[in-house]
Amino acid sequence: MISLTDSGTERWVYRYNGPGNWADYANTVVYGPDSNIYVIGSSAGSVAFDIIVICFDSSGTEQWIYRHPENYFDDCGYAGVYGADENIYVAGYYGSDIPDFMVVSLTDSGTSRWEYIYYTPIYIVEQAASIVYGPDGNVYSAGQIAADSVTDVDFAVISLTNSGNERWVYRYDRCGEYDYALSICYGNDGNVYAAGMSMDSITGDDFTVISLTAGPGVHEDLETPAMECKFLQIYPNPARGNLRVRFNSPDEQKVTIKLYDVTGRLINEIFSGKAKIGINEMPIMAENYAAGIYFIRIETNKEIITEKFVMLK
């Protein structure tokens, strides 16, 4: 870590040699509103690499060092942000041969708050490369997650609450090749912008920017878990008036059905209660809705399923 004046004069130099007496890397630096500096990277321990965060005051005096608990995996911090809630959020990966997308949160005194790992069984690298704390109080991290084979990764954005709960997962898979996000920001317009690369067999690696709403995750490419409800059907679709939603429930589980507009704004809660076993149908009184794209979202204690429909006039 090196500090310079704005005229390029060296103020101070800080070096850190980890317990492994080997490779230690600083990957990003964050200047906090508390006037402290937070440096994030990877450091060799006695058996593996650890995510490391070192905090300094502006004079270069070390305040604290956080190392992700040492294990037999290689962990790395790539990016970080100081949240409006006065906590630190670190994006990177966890694991050795098959690293997983990881976000870690610390207090500004260096105490671990929580860690989030997005895991798939596919034998391929998954990682978070960038992170932003939104003015809505949620965390957005961009990177890459595995698709369905060892030759396919998807451009990914994952949103978490500031307490570490997953809000939604967005995937972009262009042609079944390597796609990944490298940077993310939250715009003053309330939308999220992610930049990176997508690939096909004709033009190779292409400059790619994707914009998402920051709402509850009602994106067409939102990944959903293996569906316990089996299907969610909206008909007629497109519609010109009232329509119906149909789904299959394997048991008498609690179900909530919500309607959102294309910006992610909640329009209406259609149903909240116990579903019957088998096929369920619910009416949607939509004759007064404006023309446009809408999303139906069904939530159970096991999953979230989202389906799009179009309202015509």
KEKOL-678686 format. One record per residue (C-alpha): residue in three letters; x, y, z. Coordinates in steps of 0.2 Angstrom, whole numbers, padded with zeros to 4 digits, always signed. Layout:
! KEKOL-678686
alaXYZ
...
! end
This chain:
! KEKOL-678686
met+0000+0000+0000
ile+0007+0017-0005
ser+0000+0034-0002
leu+0005+0049-0012
thr+0000+0068-0011
asp-0010+0074-0026
ser+0006+0081-0033
gly+0014+0064-0033
thr+0025+0065-0018
glu+0027+0049-0008
arg+0018+0050+0009
trp+0021+0033+0016
val+0023+0015+0011
tyr+0016+0000+0020
arg+0021-0018+0017
tyr+0013-0034+0024
asn+0020-0052+0024
gly+0007-0065+0028
pro+0010-0080+0039
gly+0014-0091+0024
asn+0029-0080+0020
trp+0025-0081+0002
ala+0012-0072-0010
asp+0002-0058-0003
tyr-0008-0047-0015
ala-0018-0031-0013
asn-0032-0030-0027
thr-0042-0015-0022
val-0043+0000-0010
val-0058+0009-0003
tyr-0057+0026+0006
gly-0071+0026+0019
pro-0082+0041+0025
asp-0073+0037+0042
ser-0057+0043+0034
asn-0050+0026+0035
ile-0043+0016+0021
tyr-0048-0002+0018
val-0037-0013+0007
ile-0043-0030+0000
gly-0034-0044-0007
ser-0027-0062-0005
ser-0013-0068+0007
ala-0004-0084+0009
gly-0007-0093+0025
ser+0001-0109+0032
val-0010-0120+0021
ala-0020-0110+0009
phe-0023-0092+0003
asp-0035-0081+0013
ile-0046-0066+0009
ile-0038-0052+0018
val-0044-0035+0023
ile-0032-0022+0031
cys-0038-0006+0038
phe-0026+0010+0040
asp-0029+0027+0045
ser-0024+0041+0033
ser-0007+0042+0040
gly-0003+0024+0036
thr-0005+0017+0054
glu-0012-0001+0053
gln-0029-0002+0063
trp-0033-0020+0060
ile-0031-0035+0049
tyr-0045-0047+0045
arg-0041-0064+0037
his-0055-0076+0032
pro-0054-0091+0043
glu-0039-0102+0037
asn-0044-0119+0029
tyr-0038-0130+0015
phe-0046-0119+0002
asp-0039-0104-0008
asp-0049-0088-0005
cys-0047-0071-0014
gly-0055-0054-0012
tyr-0056-0044-0028
ala-0067-0029-0024
gly-0075-0020-0009
val-0086-0006-0004
tyr-0090+0004+0012
gly-0109+0003+0014
ala-0120+0017+0020
asp-0124+0006+0035
glu-0105+0008+0040
asn-0101-0010+0036
ile-0088-0017+0023
tyr-0093-0028+0009
val-0080-0039+0000
ala-0082-0048-0016
gly-0071-0063-0022
tyr-0071-0082-0022
tyr-0070-0096-0010
gly-0062-0113-0014
ser-0047-0122-0022
asp-0050-0132-0038
ile-0068-0126-0041
pro-0069-0108-0032
asp-0087-0102-0028
phe-0094-0084-0030
met-0092-0076-0012
val-0097-0060-0003
val-0091-0057+0014
ser-0097-0043+0026
leu-0087-0035+0040
thr-0090-0021+0053
asp-0079-0006+0051
ser-0069-0013+0066
gly-0065-0029+0056
thr-0077-0041+0064
ser-0085-0054+0053
arg-0104-0051+0051
trp-0109-0064+0038
glu-0103-0073+0022
tyr-0113-0078+0007
ile-0107-0092-0005
tyr-0116-0096-0022
tyr-0113-0114-0025
thr-0116-0125-0040
pro-0109-0143-0042
ile-0101-0139-0059
tyr-0082-0141-0059
ile-0078-0123-0065
val-0072-0107-0058
glu-0086-0095-0051
gln-0081-0078-0044
ala-0087-0061-0039
ala-0077-0048-0047
ser-0086-0031-0042
ile-0098-0025-0029
val-0109-0010-0025
tyr-0119-0004-0010
gly-0136+0003-0017
pro-0145+0018-0010
asp-0159+0006-0007
gly-0149-0003+0006
asn-0145-0018-0004
val-0129-0026-0010
tyr-0126-0030-0029
ser-0111-0040-0034
ala-0106-0045-0052
gly-0095-0059-0059
gln-0097-0076-0066
ile-0107-0092-0061
ala-0107-0109-0069
ala-0120-0114-0081
asp-0123-0132-0085
ser-0106-0138-0091
val-0088-0136-0088
thr-0086-0126-0104
asp-0100-0113-0100
val-0101-0099-0087
asp-0114-0085-0086
phe-0112-0067-0084
ala-0120-0065-0067
val-0127-0052-0055
ile-0132-0057-0037
ser-0142-0045-0025
leu-0141-0048-0007
thr-0149-0038+0008
asn-0136-0030+0019
ser-0139-0044+0031
gly-0133-0057+0019
asn-0150-0064+0012
glu-0151-0068-0006
arg-0164-0057-0015
trp-0161-0063-0033
val-0149-0070-0045
tyr-0148-0064-0063
arg-0139-0074-0077
tyr-0135-0069-0095
asp-0130-0084-0106
arg-0126-0078-0124
cys-0122-0094-0133
gly-0117-0107-0121
glu-0099-0100-0120
tyr-0089-0090-0107
asp-0098-0074-0102
tyr-0093-0064-0086
ala-0096-0047-0078
leu-0081-0037-0072
ser-0089-0021-0065
ile-0105-0015-0058
cys-0113+0002-0053
tyr-0130+0008-0046
gly-0136+0023-0056
asn-0145+0038-0050
asp-0160+0032-0060
gly-0162+0017-0048
asn-0156+0004-0061
val-0140-0007-0060
tyr-0127-0007-0074
ala-0115-0022-0076
ala-0101-0022-0088
gly-0090-0037-0094
met-0088-0049-0109
ser-0099-0061-0118
met-0094-0074-0131
asp-0099-0083-0146
ser-0091-0094-0159
ile-0092-0081-0173
thr-0086-0064-0166
gly-0077-0071-0150
asp-0076-0060-0135
asp-0087-0045-0136
phe-0089-0029-0125
thr-0105-0032-0115
val-0115-0020-0104
ile-0132-0026-0096
ser-0144-0015-0086
leu-0156-0022-0073
thr-0169-0015-0062
ala-0164-0015-0044
gly-0181-0022-0038
pro-0186-0039-0032
gly-0178-0049-0046
val-0191-0050-0059
his-0179-0052-0074
glu-0182-0064-0088
asp-0166-0072-0085
leu-0168-0074-0066
glu-0162-0091-0061
thr-0174-0101-0051
pro-0171-0117-0041
ala-0178-0134-0046
met-0196-0130-0046
glu-0207-0139-0032
cys-0222-0131-0040
lys-0218-0139-0057
phe-0225-0124-0067
leu-0232-0107-0067
gln-0244-0103-0082
ile-0252-0086-0086
tyr-0266-0086-0099
pro-0271-0079-0110
asn-0254-0071-0114
pro-0254-0058-0121
ala-0270-0052-0113
arg-0282-0038-0116
gly-0292-0039-0100
asn-0294-0051-0085
leu-0283-0067-0085
arg-0278-0081-0074
val-0263-0089-0066
arg-0261-0108-0065
phe-0248-0118-0055
asn-0246-0135-0048
ser-0242-0138-0029
pro-0235-0154-0022
asp-0243-0151-0005
glu-0253-0139+0005
gln-0239-0126+0006
lys-0240-0108+0010
val-0240-0098-0007
thr-0239-0079-0010
ile-0243-0073-0028
lys-0238-0055-0032
leu-0239-0044-0048
tyr-0225-0032-0053
asp-0223-0020-0067
val-0208-0020-0078
thr-0198-0008-0067
gly-0200-0021-0052
arg-0213-0010-0043
leu-0226-0021-0033
ile-0243-0018-0041
asn-0253-0030-0031
glu-0253-0045-0020
ile-0265-0057-0029
phe-0265-0071-0016
ser-0257-0076+0001
gly-0262-0092+0009
lys-0262-0111+0008
ala-0262-0119-0009
lys-0272-0135-0012
ile-0263-0151-0018
gly-0262-0152-0037
ile-0268-0138-0050
asn-0272-0121-0043
glu-0280-0107-0052
met-0281-0089-0047
pro-0290-0074-0057
ile-0281-0058-0060
met-0293-0043-0062
ala-0282-0033-0074
glu-0294-0024-0085
asn-0288-0007-0079
tyr-0270-0010-0081
ala-0260+0000-0093
ala-0253-0009-0108
gly-0235-0016-0106
ile-0225-0030-0098
tyr-0229-0037-0081
phe-0222-0051-0070
ile-0231-0063-0059
arg-0220-0070-0045
ile-0225-0085-0035
glu-0216-0088-0018
thr-0216-0103-0007
asn-0204-0108+0008
lys-0194-0118-0005
glu-0193-0107-0021
ile-0197-0092-0031
ile-0204-0093-0048
thr-0207-0078-0060
glu-0216-0078-0076
lys-0219-0063-0089
phe-0235-0058-0097
val-0240-0044-0109
met-0255-0033-0107
leu-0263-0026-0123
lys-0276-0013-0126
! end
